[in-house]
Amino acid sequence: MKSMKLIFSILITVVLMSSCGIHSNNSINTNNNITNVELNKKNFRVVERVKGQSTATYVFGMGGIYNKSLVEIAKNQMFENADLSGGAKAIVNVTTESHLTFVLPFFYKKTVTVSAHIVEFTD
């Protein structure tokens, strides 16, 4: 009987201390303002890849910020890192990724990463 209590206690501890994660990716353009950049000629070069990231943490369901705000903060950080001044540059291939980490019902963390490529036009 003692060994059953020990096994049950270990099992409950493992279940409560484990965490899960979920990852999603959105690679479509969800902007309301659309600028078309045609890359069908060899008049550009890819300069670099930039990204921005924001995180919200919830404890017992309290804290953090809304998903829309997380995406906005990550995009703003990406644009700050892009440094588009000087030259004919554009941001293309914008991707939004979301990762959830949780230990229900105690802890929940959401991280949003927005990344893109910067192209510079040569002609």
C-alpha positions in Angstrom: 0.0 0.0 0.0 2.9 2.3 0.8 4.4 1.8 -2.7 1.0 2.6 -4.3 0.9 5.9 -2.5 4.5 6.7 -3.6 3.8 5.8 -7.2 0.5 7.9 -7.1 2.4 10.8 -5.6 5.1 10.7 -8.2 2.6 10.4 -11.0 0.6 13.5 -9.7 3.8 15.4 -9.3 4.9 14.6 -12.9 1.5 15.7 -14.3 1.5 18.9 -12.3 5.1 19.9 -13.1 5.0 19.1 -16.9 4.3 21.8 -19.4 3.0 21.9 -23.0 3.8 24.1 -25.9 1.9 25.0 -29.1 3.4 26.8 -32.1 1.5 28.4 -35.0 2.7 30.3 -38.1 0.9 32.8 -40.2 2.7 33.6 -43.5 -0.1 35.5 -45.3 -0.3 39.2 -45.5 -2.9 40.3 -42.9 -2.3 44.0 -43.3 -5.0 46.4 -44.3 -2.5 48.6 -46.1 -1.1 46.6 -49.0 1.9 47.8 -51.0 2.8 45.7 -54.0 6.4 45.1 -54.6 7.2 43.2 -57.8 10.3 41.1 -57.6 10.1 39.5 -61.1 13.3 41.1 -62.4 16.9 40.8 -61.2 17.0 44.4 -60.0 17.1 43.7 -56.2 19.2 41.9 -53.6 18.2 40.5 -50.2 20.0 42.6 -47.6 19.1 40.9 -44.4 16.4 39.2 -42.3 14.9 41.2 -39.4 12.6 40.2 -36.6 10.7 41.6 -33.6 9.4 39.7 -30.6 6.9 40.3 -27.8 5.8 38.1 -24.9 2.9 38.1 -22.4 2.8 36.1 -19.2 -0.3 35.1 -17.4 -0.4 33.7 -13.9 -3.8 32.1 -12.9 -5.2 33.8 -16.0 -4.2 37.3 -14.9 -1.7 39.6 -16.5 -0.3 40.0 -20.0 -1.8 41.9 -23.0 -4.1 41.0 -25.9 -2.9 39.1 -29.0 -3.4 42.2 -31.2 -1.1 44.2 -29.0 1.5 41.5 -29.0 1.6 41.5 -32.8 1.7 45.3 -32.9 4.6 45.4 -30.5 6.5 42.7 -32.4 5.9 44.5 -35.7 7.1 47.8 -34.3 10.2 46.2 -33.0 10.9 44.6 -36.4 10.5 47.9 -38.2 12.9 49.6 -35.7 15.4 46.8 -36.4 15.0 47.2 -40.2 16.6 50.6 -40.6 15.0 51.4 -43.9 16.6 54.8 -44.3 19.1 55.4 -47.1 18.4 53.6 -50.4 15.4 52.0 -52.1 14.5 49.3 -49.6 11.4 47.3 -48.9 10.2 44.7 -46.4 8.9 41.5 -48.0 7.9 38.0 -46.8 6.4 39.1 -43.5 5.7 36.1 -41.3 3.9 36.1 -37.9 4.7 33.2 -35.5 3.0 32.4 -32.2 4.2 30.1 -29.5 2.2 29.1 -26.4 3.8 27.6 -23.3 1.5 26.6 -20.4 1.1 24.6 -17.2 -2.6 24.7 -16.8 -4.2 26.3 -14.8 -1.2 28.0 -13.2 0.9 29.5 -15.9 0.5 30.6 -19.5 3.0 32.4 -21.7 2.5 33.6 -25.3 5.3 34.8 -27.5 4.7 36.4 -30.9 7.6 36.8 -33.4 7.2 38.8 -36.6 10.0 38.4 -39.2 10.7 39.6 -42.7 13.4 40.0 -45.4 14.7 43.4 -46.5 15.3 43.8 -50.2 17.2 46.7 -51.7 16.6 47.7 -55.3 19.6 48.1 -57.5 18.0 49.9 -60.5 
